[in-house]
Amino acid sequence: MDFNAIYHFLFESFAGIGVLVLAILLISILACVIMEWKTRRTFKDRGPAEDDDDFMFFDDDEDDK
């Protein structure tokens, strides 16, 4: 298989574009998992926040007062 056939399959056919989209999706998921794992390993000694003044999206109790 030569380069022209690979190029034609990947960029000029529906199946090839699907392969590219799937490959990009898998690579991005893998990158996110690796970054999350490194972040959790770096900040493992941090506990929950002590102040309750943080903004919460679904906290509607304060709006009713």
mmJSON file of the N, C-alpha and C atoms, coordinates in Angstrom:
{"data_MODEL":{"atom_site":{
"group_PDB":["ATOM","ATOM","ATOM","ATOM","ATOM","ATOM","ATOM","ATOM","ATOM","ATOM","ATOM","ATOM","ATOM","ATOM","ATOM","ATOM","ATOM","ATOM","ATOM","ATOM","ATOM","ATOM","ATOM","ATOM","ATOM","ATOM","ATOM","ATOM","ATOM","ATOM","ATOM","ATOM","ATOM","ATOM","ATOM","ATOM","ATOM","ATOM","ATOM","ATOM","ATOM","ATOM","ATOM","ATOM","ATOM","ATOM","ATOM","ATOM","ATOM","ATOM","ATOM","ATOM","ATOM","ATOM","ATOM","ATOM","ATOM","ATOM","ATOM","ATOM","ATOM","ATOM","ATOM","ATOM","ATOM","ATOM","ATOM","ATOM","ATOM","ATOM","ATOM","ATOM","ATOM","ATOM","ATOM","ATOM","ATOM","ATOM","ATOM","ATOM","ATOM","ATOM","ATOM","ATOM","ATOM","ATOM","ATOM","ATOM","ATOM","ATOM","ATOM","ATOM","ATOM","ATOM","ATOM","ATOM","ATOM","ATOM","ATOM","ATOM","ATOM","ATOM","ATOM","ATOM","ATOM","ATOM","ATOM","ATOM","ATOM","ATOM","ATOM","ATOM","ATOM","ATOM","ATOM","ATOM","ATOM","ATOM","ATOM","ATOM","ATOM","ATOM","ATOM","ATOM","ATOM","ATOM","ATOM","ATOM","ATOM","ATOM","ATOM","ATOM","ATOM","ATOM","ATOM","ATOM","ATOM","ATOM","ATOM","ATOM","ATOM","ATOM","ATOM","ATOM","ATOM","ATOM","ATOM","ATOM","ATOM","ATOM","ATOM","ATOM","ATOM","ATOM","ATOM","ATOM","ATOM","ATOM","ATOM","ATOM","ATOM","ATOM","ATOM","ATOM","ATOM","ATOM","ATOM","ATOM","ATOM","ATOM","ATOM","ATOM","ATOM","ATOM","ATOM","ATOM","ATOM","ATOM","ATOM","ATOM","ATOM","ATOM","ATOM","ATOM","ATOM","ATOM","ATOM","ATOM","ATOM","ATOM","ATOM","ATOM","ATOM","ATOM","ATOM"],
"id":[1,2,3,4,5,6,7,8,9,10,11,12,13,14,15,16,17,18,19,20,21,22,23,24,25,26,27,28,29,30,31,32,33,34,35,36,37,38,39,40,41,42,43,44,45,46,47,48,49,50,51,52,53,54,55,56,57,58,59,60,61,62,63,64,65,66,67,68,69,70,71,72,73,74,75,76,77,78,79,80,81,82,83,84,85,86,87,88,89,90,91,92,93,94,95,96,97,98,99,100,101,102,103,104,105,106,107,108,109,110,111,112,113,114,115,116,117,118,119,120,121,122,123,124,125,126,127,128,129,130,131,132,133,134,135,136,137,138,139,140,141,142,143,144,145,146,147,148,149,150,151,152,153,154,155,156,157,158,159,160,161,162,163,164,165,166,167,168,169,170,171,172,173,174,175,176,177,178,179,180,181,182,183,184,185,186,187,188,189,190,191,192,193,194,195],
"type_symbol":["N","C","C","N","C","C","N","C","C","N","C","C","N","C","C","N","C","C","N","C","C","N","C","C","N","C","C","N","C","C","N","C","C","N","C","C","N","C","C","N","C","C","N","C","C","N","C","C","N","C","C","N","C","C","N","C","C","N","C","C","N","C","C","N","C","C","N","C","C","N","C","C","N","C","C","N","C","C","N","C","C","N","C","C","N","C","C","N","C","C","N","C","C","N","C","C","N","C","C","N","C","C","N","C","C","N","C","C","N","C","C","N","C","C","N","C","C","N","C","C","N","C","C","N","C","C","N","C","C","N","C","C","N","C","C","N","C","C","N","C","C","N","C","C","N","C","C","N","C","C","N","C","C","N","C","C","N","C","C","N","C","C","N","C","C","N","C","C","N","C","C","N","C","C","N","C","C","N","C","C","N","C","C","N","C","C","N","C","C","N","C","C","N","C","C"],
"label_atom_id":["N","CA","C","N","CA","C","N","CA","C","N","CA","C","N","CA","C","N","CA","C","N","CA","C","N","CA","C","N","CA","C","N","CA","C","N","CA","C","N","CA","C","N","CA","C","N","CA","C","N","CA","C","N","CA","C","N","CA","C","N","CA","C","N","CA","C","N","CA","C","N","CA","C","N","CA","C","N","CA","C","N","CA","C","N","CA","C","N","CA","C","N","CA","C","N","CA","C","N","CA","C","N","CA","C","N","CA","C","N","CA","C","N","CA","C","N","CA","C","N","CA","C","N","CA","C","N","CA","C","N","CA","C","N","CA","C","N","CA","C","N","CA","C","N","CA","C","N","CA","C","N","CA","C","N","CA","C","N","CA","C","N","CA","C","N","CA","C","N","CA","C","N","CA","C","N","CA","C","N","CA","C","N","CA","C","N","CA","C","N","CA","C","N","CA","C","N","CA","C","N","CA","C","N","CA","C","N","CA","C","N","CA","C","N","CA","C","N","CA","C","N","CA","C","N","CA","C"],
"label_alt_id":[null,null,null,null,null,null,null,null,null,null,null,null,null,null,null,null,null,null,null,null,null,null,null,null,null,null,null,null,null,null,null,null,null,null,null,null,null,null,null,null,null,null,null,null,null,null,null,null,null,null,null,null,null,null,null,null,null,null,null,null,null,null,null,null,null,null,null,null,null,null,null,null,null,null,null,null,null,null,null,null,null,null,null,null,null,null,null,null,null,null,null,null,null,null,null,null,null,null,null,null,null,null,null,null,null,null,null,null,null,null,null,null,null,null,null,null,null,null,null,null,null,null,null,null,null,null,null,null,null,null,null,null,null,null,null,null,null,null,null,null,null,null,null,null,null,null,null,null,null,null,null,null,null,null,null,null,null,null,null,null,null,null,null,null,null,null,null,null,null,null,null,null,null,null,null,null,null,null,null,null,null,null,null,null,null,null,null,null,null,null,null,null,null,null,null],
"label_comp_id":["MET","MET","MET","ASP","ASP","ASP","PHE","PHE","PHE","ASN","ASN","ASN","ALA","ALA","ALA","ILE","ILE","ILE","TYR","TYR","TYR","HIS","HIS","HIS","PHE","PHE","PHE","LEU","LEU","LEU","PHE","PHE","PHE","GLU","GLU","GLU","SER","SER","SER","PHE","PHE","PHE","ALA","ALA","ALA","GLY","GLY","GLY","ILE","ILE","ILE","GLY","GLY","GLY","VAL","VAL","VAL","LEU","LEU","LEU","VAL","VAL","VAL","LEU","LEU","LEU","ALA","ALA","ALA","ILE","ILE","ILE","LEU","LEU","LEU","LEU","LEU","LEU","ILE","ILE","ILE","SER","SER","SER","ILE","ILE","ILE","LEU","LEU","LEU","ALA","ALA","ALA","CYS","CYS","CYS","VAL","VAL","VAL","ILE","ILE","ILE","MET","MET","MET","GLU","GLU","GLU","TRP","TRP","TRP","LYS","LYS","LYS","THR","THR","THR","ARG","ARG","ARG","ARG","ARG","ARG","THR","THR","THR","PHE","PHE","PHE","LYS","LYS","LYS","ASP","ASP","ASP","ARG","ARG","ARG","GLY","GLY","GLY","PRO","PRO","PRO","ALA","ALA","ALA","GLU","GLU","GLU","ASP","ASP","ASP","ASP","ASP","ASP","ASP","ASP","ASP","ASP","ASP","ASP","PHE","PHE","PHE","MET","MET","MET","PHE","PHE","PHE","PHE","PHE","PHE","ASP","ASP","ASP","ASP","ASP","ASP","ASP","ASP","ASP","GLU","GLU","GLU","ASP","ASP","ASP","ASP","ASP","ASP","LYS","LYS","LYS"],
"label_asym_id":["A","A","A","A","A","A","A","A","A","A","A","A","A","A","A","A","A","A","A","A","A","A","A","A","A","A","A","A","A","A","A","A","A","A","A","A","A","A","A","A","A","A","A","A","A","A","A","A","A","A","A","A","A","A","A","A","A","A","A","A","A","A","A","A","A","A","A","A","A","A","A","A","A","A","A","A","A","A","A","A","A","A","A","A","A","A","A","A","A","A","A","A","A","A","A","A","A","A","A","A","A","A","A","A","A","A","A","A","A","A","A","A","A","A","A","A","A","A","A","A","A","A","A","A","A","A","A","A","A","A","A","A","A","A","A","A","A","A","A","A","A","A","A","A","A","A","A","A","A","A","A","A","A","A","A","A","A","A","A","A","A","A","A","A","A","A","A","A","A","A","A","A","A","A","A","A","A","A","A","A","A","A","A","A","A","A","A","A","A","A","A","A","A","A","A"],
"label_entity_id":["1","1","1","1","1","1","1","1","1","1","1","1","1","1","1","1","1","1","1","1","1","1","1","1","1","1","1","1","1","1","1","1","1","1","1","1","1","1","1","1","1","1","1","1","1","1","1","1","1","1","1","1","1","1","1","1","1","1","1","1","1","1","1","1","1","1","1","1","1","1","1","1","1","1","1","1","1","1","1","1","1","1","1","1","1","1","1","1","1","1","1","1","1","1","1","1","1","1","1","1","1","1","1","1","1","1","1","1","1","1","1","1","1","1","1","1","1","1","1","1","1","1","1","1","1","1","1","1","1","1","1","1","1","1","1","1","1","1","1","1","1","1","1","1","1","1","1","1","1","1","1","1","1","1","1","1","1","1","1","1","1","1","1","1","1","1","1","1","1","1","1","1","1","1","1","1","1","1","1","1","1","1","1","1","1","1","1","1","1","1","1","1","1","1","1"],
"label_seq_id":[1,1,1,2,2,2,3,3,3,4,4,4,5,5,5,6,6,6,7,7,7,8,8,8,9,9,9,10,10,10,11,11,11,12,12,12,13,13,13,14,14,14,15,15,15,16,16,16,17,17,17,18,18,18,19,19,19,20,20,20,21,21,21,22,22,22,23,23,23,24,24,24,25,25,25,26,26,26,27,27,27,28,28,28,29,29,29,30,30,30,31,31,31,32,32,32,33,33,33,34,34,34,35,35,35,36,36,36,37,37,37,38,38,38,39,39,39,40,40,40,41,41,41,42,42,42,43,43,43,44,44,44,45,45,45,46,46,46,47,47,47,48,48,48,49,49,49,50,50,50,51,51,51,52,52,52,53,53,53,54,54,54,55,55,55,56,56,56,57,57,57,58,58,58,59,59,59,60,60,60,61,61,61,62,62,62,63,63,63,64,64,64,65,65,65],
"pdbx_PDB_ins_code":[null,null,null,null,null,null,null,null,null,null,null,null,null,null,null,null,null,null,null,null,null,null,null,null,null,null,null,null,null,null,null,null,null,null,null,null,null,null,null,null,null,null,null,null,null,null,null,null,null,null,null,null,null,null,null,null,null,null,null,null,null,null,null,null,null,null,null,null,null,null,null,null,null,null,null,null,null,null,null,null,null,null,null,null,null,null,null,null,null,null,null,null,null,null,null,null,null,null,null,null,null,null,null,null,null,null,null,null,null,null,null,null,null,null,null,null,null,null,null,null,null,null,null,null,null,null,null,null,null,null,null,null,null,null,null,null,null,null,null,null,null,null,null,null,null,null,null,null,null,null,null,null,null,null,null,null,null,null,null,null,null,null,null,null,null,null,null,null,null,null,null,null,null,null,null,null,null,null,null,null,null,null,null,null,null,null,null,null,null,null,null,null,null,null,null],
"Cartn_x":[0.851,0.0,0.897,0.681,1.509,0.859,1.573,1.115,-0.161,-0.286,-1.491,-2.735,-2.619,-3.769,-4.166,-3.18,-3.465,-4.111,-3.562,-4.114,-5.548,-5.784,-7.132,-8.103,-7.683,-8.565,-8.877,-7.854,-8.068,-8.823,-8.552,-9.098,-10.169,-10.391,-11.345,-12.432,-12.527,-13.606,-14.274,-15.54,-16.287,-15.703,-15.282,-14.706,-13.386,-12.583,-11.31,-11.505,-12.481,-12.779,-13.289,-14.067,-14.514,-13.349,-12.381,-11.181,-10.415,-10.281,-9.581,-10.296,-11.612,-12.385,-12.258,-12.348,-12.211,-10.81,-9.794,-8.416,-8.194,-8.708,-8.559,-9.306,-10.484,-11.247,-10.497,-9.95,-9.202,-7.935,-7.23,-6.016,-6.349,-7.433,-7.792,-8.255,-8.984,-9.39,-8.176,-7.239,-6.012,-5.217,-5.121,-4.407,-5.094,-6.431,-7.168,-6.966,-6.975,-6.768,-5.368,-4.38,-3.0,-2.847,-3.406,-3.301,-4.032,-5.204,-5.946,-5.172,-4.574,-3.795,-2.598,-1.904,-0.75,-1.182,-2.317,-2.812,-3.2,-3.887,-4.259,-3.039,-2.013,-0.788,-0.039,-0.072,0.624,-0.068,-1.389,-2.141,-2.868,-2.272,-2.939,-3.082,-2.283,-2.331,-3.358,-4.069,-5.039,-6.404,-7.009,-8.33,-9.401,-10.622,-11.703,-11.505,-12.102,-11.987,-12.683,-12.105,-12.668,-13.775,-13.712,-14.753,-15.864,-17.079,-18.256,-18.74,-17.892,-18.284,-18.125,-17.796,-17.597,-18.926,-18.876,-20.062,-20.447,-21.704,-22.207,-23.288,-23.27,-24.239,-25.665,-25.838,-27.166,-27.591,-27.02,-27.36,-28.379,-29.672,-30.729,-31.299,-30.761,-31.307,-31.154,-30.083,-29.85,-30.723,-31.203,-32.038,-33.426,-33.909,-35.246,-35.343,-34.242,-34.281,-34.537],
"Cartn_y":[-1.173,0.0,1.237,2.118,3.319,4.49,5.577,6.759,7.331,7.32,7.862,7.071,5.779,4.966,5.241,5.374,5.689,7.069,8.045,9.399,9.4,8.711,8.646,7.999,6.927,6.271,7.184,7.834,8.623,9.923,10.604,11.945,12.057,11.021,11.134,10.072,9.307,8.322,8.477,8.078,8.203,7.318,6.13,5.222,5.771,6.36,6.932,8.117,8.966,10.108,9.61,8.54,7.942,7.41,6.801,6.305,7.467,8.575,9.747,10.332,10.457,10.997,10.091,8.797,7.847,7.897,7.996,8.07,9.344,10.472,11.736,11.673,11.071,10.921,10.062,8.952,8.079,8.744,9.469,10.168,11.246,11.992,13.044,12.459,11.343,10.702,10.188,9.589,9.111,10.265,11.389,12.555,13.099,13.143,13.621,12.709,11.408,10.464,10.611,10.755,10.916,12.219,13.316,14.596,14.564,13.942,13.826,12.984,11.902,11.038,11.79,12.562,13.325,14.425,15.054,16.101,15.527,14.412,13.785,13.323,12.858,12.431,13.63,14.768,15.962,16.568,16.651,17.32,16.33,15.203,14.187,14.591,15.532,15.913,17.002,17.491,18.56,17.97,18.497,18.04,18.957,18.791,19.676,21.092,22.056,23.464,23.685,24.555,24.808,25.852,26.826,27.854,27.431,27.73,27.355,28.497,29.479,30.628,30.383,29.178,28.869,28.905,29.306,29.367,27.973,27.632,26.338,26.605,25.889,26.116,25.746,24.648,24.142,24.419,25.433,25.779,26.916,26.577,27.576,27.985,27.498,27.808,29.28,29.907,31.311,32.263,31.851,32.706,32.904,31.945,32.016,32.958,33.308,34.159,35.589],
"Cartn_z":[0.0,0.0,0.0,-0.916,-1.0,-0.275,-0.216,0.52,-0.077,-1.384,-2.023,-1.641,-1.526,-1.139,0.314,1.181,2.589,2.705,1.983,1.995,1.476,0.379,-0.187,0.797,1.459,2.425,3.6,4.174,5.388,5.14,4.043,3.854,2.77,2.0,0.913,0.94,2.025,2.143,3.509,3.555,4.805,5.897,5.544,6.532,7.077,6.221,6.662,7.585,7.287,8.158,9.503,9.497,10.756,11.563,10.896,11.59,12.203,11.456,11.983,13.196,13.131,14.255,15.472,15.275,16.376,16.983,16.131,16.631,17.434,16.96,17.69,19.013,19.022,20.258,21.275,20.837,21.752,22.265,21.406,21.836,22.852,22.651,23.6,24.933,24.907,26.16,26.912,26.206,26.831,27.438,26.73,27.256,28.509,28.512,29.684,30.88,30.669,31.771,32.34,31.481,31.96,32.734,32.227,32.933,34.265,34.321,35.578,36.578,36.136,37.019,37.59,36.76,37.242,38.199,37.942,38.832,40.187,40.203,41.475,42.251,41.56,42.216,42.778,42.097,42.559,43.771,43.762,44.821,45.722,46.046,46.856,48.314,48.806,50.213,50.5,49.506,49.725,50.054,51.1,51.512,50.96,51.44,50.986,51.515,50.826,51.222,52.565,53.38,54.711,54.684,53.794,53.766,52.82,53.244,52.473,51.595,51.31,50.513,49.018,48.627,47.219,46.471,45.222,44.368,43.914,44.042,43.591,42.54,41.443,40.376,40.794,41.496,41.802,43.231,43.854,45.222,45.187,45.195,45.091,46.444,47.544,48.864,49.216,48.806,49.15,48.342,47.159,46.343,46.937,47.714,48.273,49.468,50.061,51.278,50.984],
"occupancy":[1.0,1.0,1.0,1.0,1.0,1.0,1.0,1.0,1.0,1.0,1.0,1.0,1.0,1.0,1.0,1.0,1.0,1.0,1.0,1.0,1.0,1.0,1.0,1.0,1.0,1.0,1.0,1.0,1.0,1.0,1.0,1.0,1.0,1.0,1.0,1.0,1.0,1.0,1.0,1.0,1.0,1.0,1.0,1.0,1.0,1.0,1.0,1.0,1.0,1.0,1.0,1.0,1.0,1.0,1.0,1.0,1.0,1.0,1.0,1.0,1.0,1.0,1.0,1.0,1.0,1.0,1.0,1.0,1.0,1.0,1.0,1.0,1.0,1.0,1.0,1.0,1.0,1.0,1.0,1.0,1.0,1.0,1.0,1.0,1.0,1.0,1.0,1.0,1.0,1.0,1.0,1.0,1.0,1.0,1.0,1.0,1.0,1.0,1.0,1.0,1.0,1.0,1.0,1.0,1.0,1.0,1.0,1.0,1.0,1.0,1.0,1.0,1.0,1.0,1.0,1.0,1.0,1.0,1.0,1.0,1.0,1.0,1.0,1.0,1.0,1.0,1.0,1.0,1.0,1.0,1.0,1.0,1.0,1.0,1.0,1.0,1.0,1.0,1.0,1.0,1.0,1.0,1.0,1.0,1.0,1.0,1.0,1.0,1.0,1.0,1.0,1.0,1.0,1.0,1.0,1.0,1.0,1.0,1.0,1.0,1.0,1.0,1.0,1.0,1.0,1.0,1.0,1.0,1.0,1.0,1.0,1.0,1.0,1.0,1.0,1.0,1.0,1.0,1.0,1.0,1.0,1.0,1.0,1.0,1.0,1.0,1.0,1.0,1.0,1.0,1.0,1.0,1.0,1.0,1.0],
"B_iso_or_equiv":[0.0,0.0,0.0,0.0,0.0,0.0,0.0,0.0,0.0,0.0,0.0,0.0,0.0,0.0,0.0,0.0,0.0,0.0,0.0,0.0,0.0,0.0,0.0,0.0,0.0,0.0,0.0,0.0,0.0,0.0,0.0,0.0,0.0,0.0,0.0,0.0,0.0,0.0,0.0,0.0,0.0,0.0,0.0,0.0,0.0,0.0,0.0,0.0,0.0,0.0,0.0,0.0,0.0,0.0,0.0,0.0,0.0,0.0,0.0,0.0,0.0,0.0,0.0,0.0,0.0,0.0,0.0,0.0,0.0,0.0,0.0,0.0,0.0,0.0,0.0,0.0,0.0,0.0,0.0,0.0,0.0,0.0,0.0,0.0,0.0,0.0,0.0,0.0,0.0,0.0,0.0,0.0,0.0,0.0,0.0,0.0,0.0,0.0,0.0,0.0,0.0,0.0,0.0,0.0,0.0,0.0,0.0,0.0,0.0,0.0,0.0,0.0,0.0,0.0,0.0,0.0,0.0,0.0,0.0,0.0,0.0,0.0,0.0,0.0,0.0,0.0,0.0,0.0,0.0,0.0,0.0,0.0,0.0,0.0,0.0,0.0,0.0,0.0,0.0,0.0,0.0,0.0,0.0,0.0,0.0,0.0,0.0,0.0,0.0,0.0,0.0,0.0,0.0,0.0,0.0,0.0,0.0,0.0,0.0,0.0,0.0,0.0,0.0,0.0,0.0,0.0,0.0,0.0,0.0,0.0,0.0,0.0,0.0,0.0,0.0,0.0,0.0,0.0,0.0,0.0,0.0,0.0,0.0,0.0,0.0,0.0,0.0,0.0,0.0,0.0,0.0,0.0,0.0,0.0,0.0],
"pdbx_formal_charge":[null,null,null,null,null,null,null,null,null,null,null,null,null,null,null,null,null,null,null,null,null,null,null,null,null,null,null,null,null,null,null,null,null,null,null,null,null,null,null,null,null,null,null,null,null,null,null,null,null,null,null,null,null,null,null,null,null,null,null,null,null,null,null,null,null,null,null,null,null,null,null,null,null,null,null,null,null,null,null,null,null,null,null,null,null,null,null,null,null,null,null,null,null,null,null,null,null,null,null,null,null,null,null,null,null,null,null,null,null,null,null,null,null,null,null,null,null,null,null,null,null,null,null,null,null,null,null,null,null,null,null,null,null,null,null,null,null,null,null,null,null,null,null,null,null,null,null,null,null,null,null,null,null,null,null,null,null,null,null,null,null,null,null,null,null,null,null,null,null,null,null,null,null,null,null,null,null,null,null,null,null,null,null,null,null,null,null,null,null,null,null,null,null,null,null],
"auth_seq_id":[1,1,1,2,2,2,3,3,3,4,4,4,5,5,5,6,6,6,7,7,7,8,8,8,9,9,9,10,10,10,11,11,11,12,12,12,13,13,13,14,14,14,15,15,15,16,16,16,17,17,17,18,18,18,19,19,19,20,20,20,21,21,21,22,22,22,23,23,23,24,24,24,25,25,25,26,26,26,27,27,27,28,28,28,29,29,29,30,30,30,31,31,31,32,32,32,33,33,33,34,34,34,35,35,35,36,36,36,37,37,37,38,38,38,39,39,39,40,40,40,41,41,41,42,42,42,43,43,43,44,44,44,45,45,45,46,46,46,47,47,47,48,48,48,49,49,49,50,50,50,51,51,51,52,52,52,53,53,53,54,54,54,55,55,55,56,56,56,57,57,57,58,58,58,59,59,59,60,60,60,61,61,61,62,62,62,63,63,63,64,64,64,65,65,65],
"auth_comp_id":["MET","MET","MET","ASP","ASP","ASP","PHE","PHE","PHE","ASN","ASN","ASN","ALA","ALA","ALA","ILE","ILE","ILE","TYR","TYR","TYR","HIS","HIS","HIS","PHE","PHE","PHE","LEU","LEU","LEU","PHE","PHE","PHE","GLU","GLU","GLU","SER","SER","SER","PHE","PHE","PHE","ALA","ALA","ALA","GLY","GLY","GLY","ILE","ILE","ILE","GLY","GLY","GLY","VAL","VAL","VAL","LEU","LEU","LEU","VAL","VAL","VAL","LEU","LEU","LEU","ALA","ALA","ALA","ILE","ILE","ILE","LEU","LEU","LEU","LEU","LEU","LEU","ILE","ILE","ILE","SER","SER","SER","ILE","ILE","ILE","LEU","LEU","LEU","ALA","ALA","ALA","CYS","CYS","CYS","VAL","VAL","VAL","ILE","ILE","ILE","MET","MET","MET","GLU","GLU","GLU","TRP","TRP","TRP","LYS","LYS","LYS","THR","THR","THR","ARG","ARG","ARG","ARG","ARG","ARG","THR","THR","THR","PHE","PHE","PHE","LYS","LYS","LYS","ASP","ASP","ASP","ARG","ARG","ARG","GLY","GLY","GLY","PRO","PRO","PRO","ALA","ALA","ALA","GLU","GLU","GLU","ASP","ASP","ASP","ASP","ASP","ASP","ASP","ASP","ASP","ASP","ASP","ASP","PHE","PHE","PHE","MET","MET","MET","PHE","PHE","PHE","PHE","PHE","PHE","ASP","ASP","ASP","ASP","ASP","ASP","ASP","ASP","ASP","GLU","GLU","GLU","ASP","ASP","ASP","ASP","ASP","ASP","LYS","LYS","LYS"],
"auth_asym_id":["A","A","A","A","A","A","A","A","A","A","A","A","A","A","A","A","A","A","A","A","A","A","A","A","A","A","A","A","A","A","A","A","A","A","A","A","A","A","A","A","A","A","A","A","A","A","A","A","A","A","A","A","A","A","A","A","A","A","A","A","A","A","A","A","A","A","A","A","A","A","A","A","A","A","A","A","A","A","A","A","A","A","A","A","A","A","A","A","A","A","A","A","A","A","A","A","A","A","A","A","A","A","A","A","A","A","A","A","A","A","A","A","A","A","A","A","A","A","A","A","A","A","A","A","A","A","A","A","A","A","A","A","A","A","A","A","A","A","A","A","A","A","A","A","A","A","A","A","A","A","A","A","A","A","A","A","A","A","A","A","A","A","A","A","A","A","A","A","A","A","A","A","A","A","A","A","A","A","A","A","A","A","A","A","A","A","A","A","A","A","A","A","A","A","A"],
"auth_atom_id":["N","CA","C","N","CA","C","N","CA","C","N","CA","C","N","CA","C","N","CA","C","N","CA","C","N","CA","C","N","CA","C","N","CA","C","N","CA","C","N","CA","C","N","CA","C","N","CA","C","N","CA","C","N","CA","C","N","CA","C","N","CA","C","N","CA","C","N","CA","C","N","CA","C","N","CA","C","N","CA","C","N","CA","C","N","CA","C","N","CA","C","N","CA","C","N","CA","C","N","CA","C","N","CA","C","N","CA","C","N","CA","C","N","CA","C","N","CA","C","N","CA","C","N","CA","C","N","CA","C","N","CA","C","N","CA","C","N","CA","C","N","CA","C","N","CA","C","N","CA","C","N","CA","C","N","CA","C","N","CA","C","N","CA","C","N","CA","C","N","CA","C","N","CA","C","N","CA","C","N","CA","C","N","CA","C","N","CA","C","N","CA","C","N","CA","C","N","CA","C","N","CA","C","N","CA","C","N","CA","C","N","CA","C","N","CA","C","N","CA","C","N","CA","C","N","CA","C"],
"pdbx_PDB_model_num":[1,1,1,1,1,1,1,1,1,1,1,1,1,1,1,1,1,1,1,1,1,1,1,1,1,1,1,1,1,1,1,1,1,1,1,1,1,1,1,1,1,1,1,1,1,1,1,1,1,1,1,1,1,1,1,1,1,1,1,1,1,1,1,1,1,1,1,1,1,1,1,1,1,1,1,1,1,1,1,1,1,1,1,1,1,1,1,1,1,1,1,1,1,1,1,1,1,1,1,1,1,1,1,1,1,1,1,1,1,1,1,1,1,1,1,1,1,1,1,1,1,1,1,1,1,1,1,1,1,1,1,1,1,1,1,1,1,1,1,1,1,1,1,1,1,1,1,1,1,1,1,1,1,1,1,1,1,1,1,1,1,1,1,1,1,1,1,1,1,1,1,1,1,1,1,1,1,1,1,1,1,1,1,1,1,1,1,1,1,1,1,1,1,1,1]
}}}
